[in-house]
Amino acid sequence: MNAALTRRLRGIYALEDFEAAARRHLPKPIFGYVFGAAETGASQRDNRLAFDEIGFLPRVLNNVAQRSQKTTLFGREWNAPFGIAPMGVSALTAYHGDVVLATSAARAGIPMIMSGSSLTRMEEVAQAAPASWFQAYVPPTPERIEALVDRVARAGFGTLVVTVDSAVRGNVENYARAGFTSPLRPDLSLLWQGLTHPRWSVGTFGRTLVTRGMPHFENTDTNKRTAIVARNVVRDFSGRAHLDWSAMARIRTQWKGRFVLKGVLHPLDAARARDHGLDGVILSNHGGRQLDGAVSPMRVLPAARAAVGSMPLMVDSGFRRGSDDLKALALGADFVFIGRPFNYAATIAGGDGVAHAVDILMREIDCDLGLLGINRIAELGPQHLVRRGDMPELGLRALPQRPTTSTSGLTNHF
């Protein structure tokens, strides 16, 4: 690592530290897009509150000299129980950002999900990192769905992730406050942001223009490519309001690889995904970006596990610490995906930044496993957790082993 990179990563001791560095580095509209949440930010705040409400109940005097965080998901062993969540316009925040994230994940031995709202052709990412997954927003017609699924298959992806929490576009008032539009509109304000953030302007955007040309949204279901900077163009986010489970059934018939549904919160929807033959579900409130007030997926995780049985159950939204990951795994998740911190890491230091972020999280998990008194992820369970409000005077009550599911699919203790 050269001296400049060392300086950029100095003082980065936790994933949260990347955020402050990225805020300084990026123009306000672009950072506002990555950081932004819907309306009041209630869901984004709840994502963190849900972790704070759960404490650990460690055991002592166990031999923890053989710790390992290797985790098996979909028949493949990964080096850690977390991966990189899909994030749009990553190539606008970091030079060649999608490929940087994908190849960094491959080197670390963790999965990365490429966003359908990326500025890099899916074929390029699949070639650079064949183990990557692809996330799609479902087009509005059967013909366009079939064309997109065929393209993902031809690109070589083995896992298709369909996001289903975006039937309509979320309230984007906070993007407007930050000055972000999609595409970006060239005006004096945007020019000023570029001038006052020269390292991004030269090292990311300027370098992209010189070596790759104007970035476009490359993975829509049509042949029309929309430039990331355009004066009189508006991206069309409509057409998904009428989609239902029949669209998932058609995709399941066509797609021969692993099929994962992302953006599920209700346990009954998770069970329905299983019944439709899907291979897994990612519980998510879209990082607080869609429905303001949607609960943290951590609050429904035990009920969702009870609803889907042994089907792979993953989770994202708000994860920032190794301890967060372990709480989710103890409540029944098989795997965790993390988004914004890896985007910020790539923003300030490219692949070295992503590698540093992965290392931070893996070291935290390794430490926490030892302090909990266990050696393997598989040993984690509700017996290691307590709800902070459930601490009677005469002792601590552990979270129940098997949450009781009501007819609504939700549990009472959450």
Secondary structure, DSSP 4 states (H G I P E B T S, - for coil): --HHHHHHHTT--SHHHHHHHHHHHS-HHHHHHHH--STT-HHHHHHHHHHHTEEE----S---TT-B--EEETTEEESSSEEEPP-TTHHHHSTTHHHHHHHHHHHHT--BEE-TT-SS-HHHHHHH-TT-EEEEEPPSSHHHHHHHHHHHHHHT-SEEEEE-S-SSPPP-HHHHHHT--SSBPPSHHHHHHHHT-HHHIIIIIIHHHHHH-S-EE--SSSS--EESB-SS------S-TT--HHHHHHHHHH--SEEEEEEE-SHHHHHHHHHTT-SEEEE--GGGTSSTTPPPGGGTHHHHHHHHTTS-EEE-SS--SHHHHHHHHHTT-SEEEE-HHHHHHHHHHHHHHHHHHHHHHHHHHHHHHHHHT-SBGGG--GGGEEETT---TT--PBPPSSPPB-TTS-BS--
